[in-house]
Amino acid sequence: MGTWEIIMIPHNCTPLPGTWAYRIKTDDQGLECQLKSQWCTRGDLQHPWEYNTTYSPTSRMAAVRALIATSAHEGLELYQWDVQ
């Protein structure tokens, strides 16, 4: 499928730690219709000189909801942007 590309890690680098997150998607009747998986990596451990490399940080929905609720309660504005 071309999803993954296996590469050799340079001797002076270590891979970022991470874990698999599994999820079962259901349809309207609650029947299992799809199995999903996602590799979640610890991008906060990335060295500053490696910022041009790609990683995929994820956050919990509870944390996002708490951020939105706190900003609404305090009357703050939230902004979102993508960094290239």
PDB file of N, CA, C and O in Angstrom:
ATOM      1  N   MET A   1       0.807  -1.207   0.000  1.00  0.00           N
ATOM      2  CA  MET A   1       0.000   0.000   0.000  1.00  0.00           C
ATOM      3  C   MET A   1       0.844   1.262   0.000  1.00  0.00           C
ATOM      4  O   MET A   1       0.346   2.331  -0.354  1.00  0.00           O
ATOM      5  N   GLY A   2       2.107   1.164   0.388  1.00  0.00           N
ATOM      6  CA  GLY A   2       2.958   2.340   0.415  1.00  0.00           C
ATOM      7  C   GLY A   2       2.774   3.216   1.643  1.00  0.00           C
ATOM      8  O   GLY A   2       3.139   4.392   1.628  1.00  0.00           O
ATOM      9  N   THR A   3       2.208   2.651   2.711  1.00  0.00           N
ATOM     10  CA  THR A   3       1.976   3.435   3.919  1.00  0.00           C
ATOM     11  C   THR A   3       3.260   3.631   4.711  1.00  0.00           C
ATOM     12  O   THR A   3       3.512   4.718   5.229  1.00  0.00           O
ATOM     13  N   TRP A   4       4.066   2.594   4.805  1.00  0.00           N
ATOM     14  CA  TRP A   4       5.281   2.633   5.596  1.00  0.00           C
ATOM     15  C   TRP A   4       6.509   2.559   4.706  1.00  0.00           C
ATOM     16  O   TRP A   4       6.480   1.956   3.633  1.00  0.00           O
ATOM     17  N   GLU A   5       7.567   3.169   5.157  1.00  0.00           N
ATOM     18  CA  GLU A   5       8.855   3.078   4.481  1.00  0.00           C
ATOM     19  C   GLU A   5       9.888   2.727   5.538  1.00  0.00           C
ATOM     20  O   GLU A   5      10.079   3.484   6.490  1.00  0.00           O
ATOM     21  N   ILE A   6      10.550   1.598   5.386  1.00  0.00           N
ATOM     22  CA  ILE A   6      11.547   1.160   6.349  1.00  0.00           C
ATOM     23  C   ILE A   6      12.867   1.834   6.020  1.00  0.00           C
ATOM     24  O   ILE A   6      13.361   1.750   4.895  1.00  0.00           O
ATOM     25  N   ILE A   7      13.431   2.505   7.019  1.00  0.00           N
ATOM     26  CA  ILE A   7      14.700   3.210   6.837  1.00  0.00           C
ATOM     27  C   ILE A   7      15.669   2.792   7.935  1.00  0.00           C
ATOM     28  O   ILE A   7      15.260   2.287   8.980  1.00  0.00           O
ATOM     29  N   MET A   8      16.944   3.006   7.688  1.00  0.00           N
ATOM     30  CA  MET A   8      17.967   2.744   8.692  1.00  0.00           C
ATOM     31  C   MET A   8      18.112   3.983   9.575  1.00  0.00           C
ATOM     32  O   MET A   8      18.139   5.107   9.073  1.00  0.00           O
ATOM     33  N   ILE A   9      18.204   3.781  10.877  1.00  0.00           N
ATOM     34  CA  ILE A   9      18.371   4.890  11.820  1.00  0.00           C
ATOM     35  C   ILE A   9      19.846   5.254  11.862  1.00  0.00           C
ATOM     36  O   ILE A   9      20.687   4.371  12.034  1.00  0.00           O
ATOM     37  N   PRO A  10      20.188   6.549  11.707  1.00  0.00           N
ATOM     38  CA  PRO A  10      21.592   6.956  11.806  1.00  0.00           C
ATOM     39  C   PRO A  10      22.169   6.604  13.184  1.00  0.00           C
ATOM     40  O   PRO A  10      21.431   6.536  14.166  1.00  0.00           O
ATOM     41  N   HIS A  11      23.458   6.384  13.253  1.00  0.00           N
ATOM     42  CA  HIS A  11      24.107   5.951  14.490  1.00  0.00           C
ATOM     43  C   HIS A  11      24.004   6.997  15.606  1.00  0.00           C
ATOM     44  O   HIS A  11      24.024   6.638  16.783  1.00  0.00           O
ATOM     45  N   ASN A  12      23.896   8.263  15.262  1.00  0.00           N
ATOM     46  CA  ASN A  12      23.850   9.316  16.280  1.00  0.00           C
ATOM     47  C   ASN A  12      22.421   9.673  16.694  1.00  0.00           C
ATOM     48  O   ASN A  12      22.231  10.657  17.410  1.00  0.00           O
ATOM     49  N   CYS A  13      21.421   8.915  16.274  1.00  0.00           N
ATOM     50  CA  CYS A  13      20.016   9.210  16.578  1.00  0.00           C
ATOM     51  C   CYS A  13      19.358   8.027  17.273  1.00  0.00           C
ATOM     52  O   CYS A  13      19.766   6.877  17.112  1.00  0.00           O
ATOM     53  N   THR A  14      18.328   8.346  18.049  1.00  0.00           N
ATOM     54  CA  THR A  14      17.497   7.308  18.648  1.00  0.00           C
ATOM     55  C   THR A  14      16.053   7.575  18.243  1.00  0.00           C
ATOM     56  O   THR A  14      15.647   8.734  18.155  1.00  0.00           O
ATOM     57  N   PRO A  15      15.273   6.532  17.997  1.00  0.00           N
ATOM     58  CA  PRO A  15      13.884   6.749  17.598  1.00  0.00           C
ATOM     59  C   PRO A  15      13.050   7.280  18.766  1.00  0.00           C
ATOM     60  O   PRO A  15      13.339   6.992  19.927  1.00  0.00           O
ATOM     61  N   LEU A  16      12.015   8.056  18.446  1.00  0.00           N
ATOM     62  CA  LEU A  16      11.116   8.555  19.472  1.00  0.00           C
ATOM     63  C   LEU A  16      10.245   7.413  19.985  1.00  0.00           C
ATOM     64  O   LEU A  16       9.752   6.616  19.187  1.00  0.00           O
ATOM     65  N   PRO A  17      10.042   7.316  21.304  1.00  0.00           N
ATOM     66  CA  PRO A  17       9.186   6.254  21.819  1.00  0.00           C
ATOM     67  C   PRO A  17       7.723   6.517  21.493  1.00  0.00           C
ATOM     68  O   PRO A  17       7.322   7.662  21.278  1.00  0.00           O
ATOM     69  N   GLY A  18       6.952   5.486  21.459  1.00  0.00           N
ATOM     70  CA  GLY A  18       5.538   5.640  21.171  1.00  0.00           C
ATOM     71  C   GLY A  18       4.781   4.377  21.507  1.00  0.00           C
ATOM     72  O   GLY A  18       5.341   3.427  22.052  1.00  0.00           O
ATOM     73  N   THR A  19       3.511   4.374  21.179  1.00  0.00           N
ATOM     74  CA  THR A  19       2.660   3.233  21.461  1.00  0.00           C
ATOM     75  C   THR A  19       1.545   3.159  20.426  1.00  0.00           C
ATOM     76  O   THR A  19       1.224   4.154  19.775  1.00  0.00           O
ATOM     77  N   TRP A  20       0.965   1.991  20.281  1.00  0.00           N
ATOM     78  CA  TRP A  20      -0.168   1.814  19.383  1.00  0.00           C
ATOM     79  C   TRP A  20      -1.451   2.137  20.129  1.00  0.00           C
ATOM     80  O   TRP A  20      -1.606   1.762  21.291  1.00  0.00           O
ATOM     81  N   ALA A  21      -2.364   2.826  19.475  1.00  0.00           N
ATOM     82  CA  ALA A  21      -3.703   3.090  20.008  1.00  0.00           C
ATOM     83  C   ALA A  21      -4.696   2.373  19.099  1.00  0.00           C
ATOM     84  O   ALA A  21      -4.694   2.581  17.886  1.00  0.00           O
ATOM     85  N   TYR A  22      -5.536   1.536  19.683  1.00  0.00           N
ATOM     86  CA  TYR A  22      -6.511   0.757  18.920  1.00  0.00           C
ATOM     87  C   TYR A  22      -7.919   1.261  19.215  1.00  0.00           C
ATOM     88  O   TYR A  22      -8.219   1.669  20.337  1.00  0.00           O
ATOM     89  N   ARG A  23      -8.773   1.230  18.205  1.00  0.00           N
ATOM     90  CA  ARG A  23     -10.140   1.725  18.350  1.00  0.00           C
ATOM     91  C   ARG A  23     -11.061   0.863  17.485  1.00  0.00           C
ATOM     92  O   ARG A  23     -10.693   0.455  16.383  1.00  0.00           O
ATOM     93  N   ILE A  24     -12.251   0.594  17.995  1.00  0.00           N
ATOM     94  CA  ILE A  24     -13.266  -0.135  17.239  1.00  0.00           C
ATOM     95  C   ILE A  24     -14.353   0.859  16.856  1.00  0.00           C
ATOM     96  O   ILE A  24     -14.987   1.458  17.725  1.00  0.00           O
ATOM     97  N   LYS A  25     -14.565   1.032  15.571  1.00  0.00           N
ATOM     98  CA  LYS A  25     -15.621   1.929  15.100  1.00  0.00           C
ATOM     99  C   LYS A  25     -16.903   1.126  14.922  1.00  0.00           C
ATOM    100  O   LYS A  25     -16.879  -0.018  14.466  1.00  0.00           O
ATOM    101  N   THR A  26     -18.023   1.746  15.290  1.00  0.00           N
ATOM    102  CA  THR A  26     -19.312   1.082  15.184  1.00  0.00           C
ATOM    103  C   THR A  26     -20.241   1.887  14.289  1.00  0.00           C
ATOM    104  O   THR A  26     -20.047   3.084  14.078  1.00  0.00           O
ATOM    105  N   ASP A  27     -21.264   1.199  13.763  1.00  0.00           N
ATOM    106  CA  ASP A  27     -22.249   1.880  12.926  1.00  0.00           C
ATOM    107  C   ASP A  27     -23.398   2.389  13.796  1.00  0.00           C
ATOM    108  O   ASP A  27     -23.283   2.404  15.021  1.00  0.00           O
ATOM    109  N   ASP A  28     -24.497   2.805  13.179  1.00  0.00           N
ATOM    110  CA  ASP A  28     -25.630   3.382  13.894  1.00  0.00           C
ATOM    111  C   ASP A  28     -26.272   2.406  14.880  1.00  0.00           C
ATOM    112  O   ASP A  28     -26.781   2.817  15.923  1.00  0.00           O
ATOM    113  N   GLN A  29     -26.247   1.120  14.549  1.00  0.00           N
ATOM    114  CA  GLN A  29     -26.858   0.118  15.421  1.00  0.00           C
ATOM    115  C   GLN A  29     -25.899  -0.377  16.505  1.00  0.00           C
ATOM    116  O   GLN A  29     -26.269  -1.223  17.319  1.00  0.00           O
ATOM    117  N   GLY A  30     -24.677   0.141  16.521  1.00  0.00           N
ATOM    118  CA  GLY A  30     -23.694  -0.287  17.504  1.00  0.00           C
ATOM    119  C   GLY A  30     -22.927  -1.533  17.109  1.00  0.00           C
ATOM    120  O   GLY A  30     -22.221  -2.112  17.935  1.00  0.00           O
ATOM    121  N   LEU A  31     -23.055  -1.954  15.853  1.00  0.00           N
ATOM    122  CA  LEU A  31     -22.330  -3.122  15.374  1.00  0.00           C
ATOM    123  C   LEU A  31     -20.924  -2.729  14.939  1.00  0.00           C
ATOM    124  O   LEU A  31     -20.706  -1.661  14.367  1.00  0.00           O
ATOM    125  N   GLU A  32     -19.989  -3.607  15.224  1.00  0.00           N
ATOM    126  CA  GLU A  32     -18.601  -3.365  14.843  1.00  0.00           C
ATOM    127  C   GLU A  32     -18.485  -3.301  13.329  1.00  0.00           C
ATOM    128  O   GLU A  32     -18.879  -4.242  12.641  1.00  0.00           O
ATOM    129  N   CYS A  33     -17.949  -2.202  12.799  1.00  0.00           N
ATOM    130  CA  CYS A  33     -17.842  -2.088  11.347  1.00  0.00           C
ATOM    131  C   CYS A  33     -16.409  -1.839  10.878  1.00  0.00           C
ATOM    132  O   CYS A  33     -16.106  -2.043   9.702  1.00  0.00           O
ATOM    133  N   GLN A  34     -15.523  -1.400  11.776  1.00  0.00           N
ATOM    134  CA  GLN A  34     -14.167  -1.106  11.332  1.00  0.00           C
ATOM    135  C   GLN A  34     -13.215  -1.141  12.522  1.00  0.00           C
ATOM    136  O   GLN A  34     -13.561  -0.689  13.614  1.00  0.00           O
ATOM    137  N   LEU A  35     -12.021  -1.676  12.312  1.00  0.00           N
ATOM    138  CA  LEU A  35     -10.969  -1.671  13.321  1.00  0.00           C
ATOM    139  C   LEU A  35      -9.918  -0.663  12.894  1.00  0.00           C
ATOM    140  O   LEU A  35      -9.452  -0.703  11.755  1.00  0.00           O
ATOM    141  N   LYS A  36      -9.536   0.242  13.789  1.00  0.00           N
ATOM    142  CA  LYS A  36      -8.565   1.281  13.453  1.00  0.00           C
ATOM    143  C   LYS A  36      -7.379   1.178  14.406  1.00  0.00           C
ATOM    144  O   LYS A  36      -7.529   0.771  15.558  1.00  0.00           O
ATOM    145  N   SER A  37      -6.218   1.545  13.921  1.00  0.00           N
ATOM    146  CA  SER A  37      -5.033   1.616  14.767  1.00  0.00           C
ATOM    147  C   SER A  37      -4.224   2.845  14.371  1.00  0.00           C
ATOM    148  O   SER A  37      -4.259   3.288  13.223  1.00  0.00           O
ATOM    149  N   GLN A  38      -3.498   3.384  15.341  1.00  0.00           N
ATOM    150  CA  GLN A  38      -2.713   4.586  15.097  1.00  0.00           C
ATOM    151  C   GLN A  38      -1.467   4.536  15.970  1.00  0.00           C
ATOM    152  O   GLN A  38      -1.545   4.202  17.152  1.00  0.00           O
ATOM    153  N   TRP A  39      -0.324   4.866  15.393  1.00  0.00           N
ATOM    154  CA  TRP A  39       0.921   4.929  16.142  1.00  0.00           C
ATOM    155  C   TRP A  39       1.040   6.331  16.743  1.00  0.00           C
ATOM    156  O   TRP A  39       1.054   7.319  16.009  1.00  0.00           O
ATOM    157  N   CYS A  40       1.125   6.423  18.049  1.00  0.00           N
ATOM    158  CA  CYS A  40       1.228   7.705  18.748  1.00  0.00           C
ATOM    159  C   CYS A  40       2.644   7.819  19.299  1.00  0.00           C
ATOM    160  O   CYS A  40       3.094   6.960  20.057  1.00  0.00           O
ATOM    161  N   THR A  41       3.335   8.869  18.918  1.00  0.00           N
ATOM    162  CA  THR A  41       4.723   9.045  19.326  1.00  0.00           C
ATOM    163  C   THR A  41       4.867  10.226  20.266  1.00  0.00           C
ATOM    164  O   THR A  41       4.022  11.121  20.279  1.00  0.00           O
ATOM    165  N   ARG A  42       5.930  10.230  21.049  1.00  0.00           N
ATOM    166  CA  ARG A  42       6.198  11.288  22.009  1.00  0.00           C
ATOM    167  C   ARG A  42       7.021  12.380  21.322  1.00  0.00           C
ATOM    168  O   ARG A  42       8.243  12.413  21.464  1.00  0.00           O
ATOM    169  N   GLY A  43       6.372  13.257  20.594  1.00  0.00           N
ATOM    170  CA  GLY A  43       7.056  14.332  19.886  1.00  0.00           C
ATOM    171  C   GLY A  43       7.660  15.370  20.801  1.00  0.00           C
ATOM    172  O   GLY A  43       8.540  16.121  20.382  1.00  0.00           O
ATOM    173  N   ASP A  44       7.201  15.430  22.059  1.00  0.00           N
ATOM    174  CA  ASP A  44       7.764  16.398  22.996  1.00  0.00           C
ATOM    175  C   ASP A  44       9.197  16.042  23.387  1.00  0.00           C
ATOM    176  O   ASP A  44       9.904  16.873  23.956  1.00  0.00           O
ATOM    177  N   LEU A  45       9.631  14.824  23.090  1.00  0.00           N
ATOM    178  CA  LEU A  45      10.998  14.408  23.383  1.00  0.00           C
ATOM    179  C   LEU A  45      11.950  14.667  22.217  1.00  0.00           C
ATOM    180  O   LEU A  45      13.128  14.316  22.279  1.00  0.00           O
ATOM    181  N   GLN A  46      11.439  15.275  21.168  1.00  0.00           N
ATOM    182  CA  GLN A  46      12.241  15.525  19.972  1.00  0.00           C
ATOM    183  C   GLN A  46      13.281  16.615  20.254  1.00  0.00           C
ATOM    184  O   GLN A  46      12.986  17.605  20.923  1.00  0.00           O
ATOM    185  N   HIS A  47      14.488  16.425  19.744  1.00  0.00           N
ATOM    186  CA  HIS A  47      15.555  17.417  19.917  1.00  0.00           C
ATOM    187  C   HIS A  47      15.292  18.638  19.033  1.00  0.00           C
ATOM    188  O   HIS A  47      14.726  18.494  17.949  1.00  0.00           O
ATOM    189  N   PRO A  48      15.691  19.842  19.473  1.00  0.00           N
ATOM    190  CA  PRO A  48      15.429  21.061  18.679  1.00  0.00           C
ATOM    191  C   PRO A  48      16.011  21.017  17.274  1.00  0.00           C
ATOM    192  O   PRO A  48      15.429  21.600  16.359  1.00  0.00           O
ATOM    193  N   TRP A  49      17.134  20.350  17.073  1.00  0.00           N
ATOM    194  CA  TRP A  49      17.734  20.318  15.739  1.00  0.00           C
ATOM    195  C   TRP A  49      17.043  19.298  14.832  1.00  0.00           C
ATOM    196  O   TRP A  49      17.413  19.177  13.664  1.00  0.00           O
ATOM    197  N   GLU A  50      16.056  18.567  15.337  1.00  0.00           N
ATOM    198  CA  GLU A  50      15.316  17.597  14.531  1.00  0.00           C
ATOM    199  C   GLU A  50      13.903  18.077  14.225  1.00  0.00           C
ATOM    200  O   GLU A  50      13.060  17.269  13.836  1.00  0.00           O
ATOM    201  N   TYR A  51      13.620  19.361  14.388  1.00  0.00           N
ATOM    202  CA  TYR A  51      12.256  19.857  14.215  1.00  0.00           C
ATOM    203  C   TYR A  51      11.771  19.794  12.771  1.00  0.00           C
ATOM    204  O   TYR A  51      10.566  19.888  12.536  1.00  0.00           O
ATOM    205  N   ASN A  52      12.658  19.639  11.806  1.00  0.00           N
ATOM    206  CA  ASN A  52      12.211  19.563  10.419  1.00  0.00           C
ATOM    207  C   ASN A  52      11.794  18.145  10.029  1.00  0.00           C
ATOM    208  O   ASN A  52      11.356  17.919   8.901  1.00  0.00           O
ATOM    209  N   THR A  53      11.925  17.183  10.956  1.00  0.00           N
ATOM    210  CA  THR A  53      11.455  15.825  10.690  1.00  0.00           C
ATOM    211  C   THR A  53       9.986  15.710  11.095  1.00  0.00           C
ATOM    212  O   THR A  53       9.478  16.528  11.862  1.00  0.00           O
ATOM    213  N   THR A  54       9.328  14.710  10.583  1.00  0.00           N
ATOM    214  CA  THR A  54       7.883  14.574  10.770  1.00  0.00           C
ATOM    215  C   THR A  54       7.552  13.629  11.910  1.00  0.00           C
ATOM    216  O   THR A  54       8.162  12.568  12.041  1.00  0.00           O
ATOM    217  N   TYR A  55       6.598  14.006  12.724  1.00  0.00           N
ATOM    218  CA  TYR A  55       6.002  13.102  13.696  1.00  0.00           C
ATOM    219  C   TYR A  55       4.528  13.454  13.820  1.00  0.00           C
ATOM    220  O   TYR A  55       4.091  14.496  13.333  1.00  0.00           O
ATOM    221  N   SER A  56       3.773  12.597  14.463  1.00  0.00           N
ATOM    222  CA  SER A  56       2.329  12.780  14.523  1.00  0.00           C
ATOM    223  C   SER A  56       1.851  12.824  15.973  1.00  0.00           C
ATOM    224  O   SER A  56       1.485  11.786  16.523  1.00  0.00           O
ATOM    225  N   PRO A  57       1.846  13.990  16.600  1.00  0.00           N
ATOM    226  CA  PRO A  57       1.385  14.049  17.985  1.00  0.00           C
ATOM    227  C   PRO A  57      -0.141  13.923  18.054  1.00  0.00           C
ATOM    228  O   PRO A  57      -0.856  14.371  17.157  1.00  0.00           O
ATOM    229  N   THR A  58      -0.610  13.320  19.108  1.00  0.00           N
ATOM    230  CA  THR A  58      -2.051  13.213  19.316  1.00  0.00           C
ATOM    231  C   THR A  58      -2.385  13.676  20.723  1.00  0.00           C
ATOM    232  O   THR A  58      -1.534  13.641  21.612  1.00  0.00           O
ATOM    233  N   SER A  59      -3.601  14.103  20.923  1.00  0.00           N
ATOM    234  CA  SER A  59      -4.035  14.513  22.253  1.00  0.00           C
ATOM    235  C   SER A  59      -5.357  13.848  22.575  1.00  0.00           C
ATOM    236  O   SER A  59      -6.116  13.474  21.681  1.00  0.00           O
ATOM    237  N   ARG A  60      -5.617  13.707  23.849  1.00  0.00           N
ATOM    238  CA  ARG A  60      -6.867  13.102  24.272  1.00  0.00           C
ATOM    239  C   ARG A  60      -7.998  14.103  24.112  1.00  0.00           C
ATOM    240  O   ARG A  60      -7.813  15.304  24.308  1.00  0.00           O
ATOM    241  N   MET A  61      -9.174  13.594  23.752  1.00  0.00           N
ATOM    242  CA  MET A  61     -10.334  14.465  23.581  1.00  0.00           C
ATOM    243  C   MET A  61     -10.713  15.127  24.903  1.00  0.00           C
ATOM    244  O   MET A  61     -11.204  16.256  24.901  1.00  0.00           O
ATOM    245  N   ALA A  62     -10.497  14.453  26.025  1.00  0.00           N
ATOM    246  CA  ALA A  62     -10.803  15.048  27.322  1.00  0.00           C
ATOM    247  C   ALA A  62      -9.952  16.298  27.549  1.00  0.00           C
ATOM    248  O   ALA A  62     -10.435  17.284  28.107  1.00  0.00           O
ATOM    249  N   ALA A  63      -8.687  16.263  27.119  1.00  0.00           N
ATOM    250  CA  ALA A  63      -7.812  17.424  27.269  1.00  0.00           C
ATOM    251  C   ALA A  63      -8.264  18.558  26.361  1.00  0.00           C
ATOM    252  O   ALA A  63      -8.226  19.723  26.757  1.00  0.00           O
ATOM    253  N   VAL A  64      -8.693  18.227  25.144  1.00  0.00           N
ATOM    254  CA  VAL A  64      -9.170  19.250  24.211  1.00  0.00           C
ATOM    255  C   VAL A  64     -10.455  19.887  24.743  1.00  0.00           C
ATOM    256  O   VAL A  64     -10.612  21.107  24.689  1.00  0.00           O
ATOM    257  N   ARG A  65     -11.376  19.059  25.256  1.00  0.00           N
ATOM    258  CA  ARG A  65     -12.621  19.589  25.820  1.00  0.00           C
ATOM    259  C   ARG A  65     -12.345  20.486  27.023  1.00  0.00           C
ATOM    260  O   ARG A  65     -12.979  21.529  27.179  1.00  0.00           O
ATOM    261  N   ALA A  66     -11.397  20.081  27.878  1.00  0.00           N
ATOM    262  CA  ALA A  66     -11.048  20.895  29.042  1.00  0.00           C
ATOM    263  C   ALA A  66     -10.465  22.238  28.609  1.00  0.00           C
ATOM    264  O   ALA A  66     -10.778  23.269  29.204  1.00  0.00           O
ATOM    265  N   LEU A  67      -9.626  22.234  27.583  1.00  0.00           N
ATOM    266  CA  LEU A  67      -9.051  23.477  27.069  1.00  0.00           C
ATOM    267  C   LEU A  67     -10.138  24.396  26.525  1.00  0.00           C
ATOM    268  O   LEU A  67     -10.134  25.596  26.802  1.00  0.00           O
ATOM    269  N   ILE A  68     -11.065  23.841  25.755  1.00  0.00           N
ATOM    270  CA  ILE A  68     -12.144  24.646  25.182  1.00  0.00           C
ATOM    271  C   ILE A  68     -13.060  25.184  26.282  1.00  0.00           C
ATOM    272  O   ILE A  68     -13.454  26.349  26.246  1.00  0.00           O
ATOM    273  N   ALA A  69     -13.400  24.339  27.260  1.00  0.00           N
ATOM    274  CA  ALA A  69     -14.274  24.772  28.355  1.00  0.00           C
ATOM    275  C   ALA A  69     -13.618  25.866  29.187  1.00  0.00           C
ATOM    276  O   ALA A  69     -14.273  26.837  29.565  1.00  0.00           O
ATOM    277  N   THR A  70     -12.320  25.713  29.476  1.00  0.00           N
ATOM    278  CA  THR A  70     -11.607  26.728  30.261  1.00  0.00           C
ATOM    279  C   THR A  70     -11.532  28.045  29.511  1.00  0.00           C
ATOM    280  O   THR A  70     -11.736  29.107  30.099  1.00  0.00           O
ATOM    281  N   SER A  71     -11.241  27.987  28.216  1.00  0.00           N
ATOM    282  CA  SER A  71     -11.152  29.230  27.441  1.00  0.00           C
ATOM    283  C   SER A  71     -12.521  29.900  27.331  1.00  0.00           C
ATOM    284  O   SER A  71     -12.606  31.128  27.347  1.00  0.00           O
ATOM    285  N   ALA A  72     -13.595  29.113  27.219  1.00  0.00           N
ATOM    286  CA  ALA A  72     -14.942  29.696  27.166  1.00  0.00           C
ATOM    287  C   ALA A  72     -15.303  30.324  28.510  1.00  0.00           C
ATOM    288  O   ALA A  72     -15.886  31.408  28.551  1.00  0.00           O
ATOM    289  N   HIS A  73     -14.963  29.659  29.593  1.00  0.00           N
ATOM    290  CA  HIS A  73     -15.266  30.180  30.933  1.00  0.00           C
ATOM    291  C   HIS A  73     -14.505  31.471  31.211  1.00  0.00           C
ATOM    292  O   HIS A  73     -15.046  32.391  31.824  1.00  0.00           O
ATOM    293  N   GLU A  74     -13.267  31.542  30.769  1.00  0.00           N
ATOM    294  CA  GLU A  74     -12.427  32.719  31.009  1.00  0.00           C
ATOM    295  C   GLU A  74     -12.608  33.801  29.946  1.00  0.00           C
ATOM    296  O   GLU A  74     -12.041  34.888  30.068  1.00  0.00           O
ATOM    297  N   GLY A  75     -13.393  33.513  28.903  1.00  0.00           N
ATOM    298  CA  GLY A  75     -13.613  34.494  27.838  1.00  0.00           C
ATOM    299  C   GLY A  75     -12.406  34.670  26.929  1.00  0.00           C
ATOM    300  O   GLY A  75     -12.201  35.747  26.369  1.00  0.00           O
ATOM    301  N   LEU A  76     -11.613  33.628  26.779  1.00  0.00           N
ATOM    302  CA  LEU A  76     -10.404  33.694  25.945  1.00  0.00           C
ATOM    303  C   LEU A  76     -10.705  33.205  24.539  1.00  0.00           C
ATOM    304  O   LEU A  76     -11.671  32.476  24.318  1.00  0.00           O
ATOM    305  N   GLU A  77      -9.871  33.613  23.591  1.00  0.00           N
ATOM    306  CA  GLU A  77     -10.003  33.152  22.209  1.00  0.00           C
ATOM    307  C   GLU A  77      -8.980  32.050  21.952  1.00  0.00           C
ATOM    308  O   GLU A  77      -7.842  32.131  22.415  1.00  0.00           O
ATOM    309  N   LEU A  78      -9.386  31.031  21.220  1.00  0.00           N
ATOM    310  CA  LEU A  78      -8.492  29.957  20.820  1.00  0.00           C
ATOM    311  C   LEU A  78      -8.147  30.083  19.346  1.00  0.00           C
ATOM    312  O   LEU A  78      -9.005  30.434  18.535  1.00  0.00           O
ATOM    313  N   TYR A  79      -6.904  29.800  18.994  1.00  0.00           N
ATOM    314  CA  TYR A  79      -6.464  29.809  17.618  1.00  0.00           C
ATOM    315  C   TYR A  79      -5.806  28.482  17.316  1.00  0.00           C
ATOM    316  O   TYR A  79      -5.188  27.883  18.197  1.00  0.00           O
ATOM    317  N   GLN A  80      -5.927  28.014  16.097  1.00  0.00           N
ATOM    318  CA  GLN A  80      -5.307  26.779  15.657  1.00  0.00           C
ATOM    319  C   GLN A  80      -4.571  27.055  14.365  1.00  0.00           C
ATOM    320  O   GLN A  80      -5.069  27.783  13.506  1.00  0.00           O
ATOM    321  N   TRP A  81      -3.377  26.475  14.218  1.00  0.00           N
ATOM    322  CA  TRP A  81      -2.631  26.634  12.972  1.00  0.00           C
ATOM    323  C   TRP A  81      -1.777  25.391  12.744  1.00  0.00           C
ATOM    324  O   TRP A  81      -1.490  24.635  13.672  1.00  0.00           O
ATOM    325  N   ASP A  82      -1.386  25.203  11.513  1.00  0.00           N
ATOM    326  CA  ASP A  82      -0.504  24.094  11.141  1.00  0.00           C
ATOM    327  C   ASP A  82       0.880  24.661  10.894  1.00  0.00           C
ATOM    328  O   ASP A  82       1.033  25.659  10.189  1.00  0.00           O
ATOM    329  N   VAL A  83       1.873  24.036  11.465  1.00  0.00           N
ATOM    330  CA  VAL A  83       3.251  24.462  11.297  1.00  0.00           C
ATOM    331  C   VAL A  83       3.894  23.586  10.234  1.00  0.00           C
ATOM    332  O   VAL A  83       3.848  22.361  10.339  1.00  0.00           O
ATOM    333  N   GLN A  84       4.478  24.174   9.235  1.00  0.00           N
ATOM    334  CA  GLN A  84       5.129  23.430   8.162  1.00  0.00           C
ATOM    335  C   GLN A  84       6.623  23.395   8.387  1.00  0.00           C
ATOM    336  O   GLN A  84       7.354  22.811   7.586  1.00  0.00           O
TER     337      GLN A  84
END
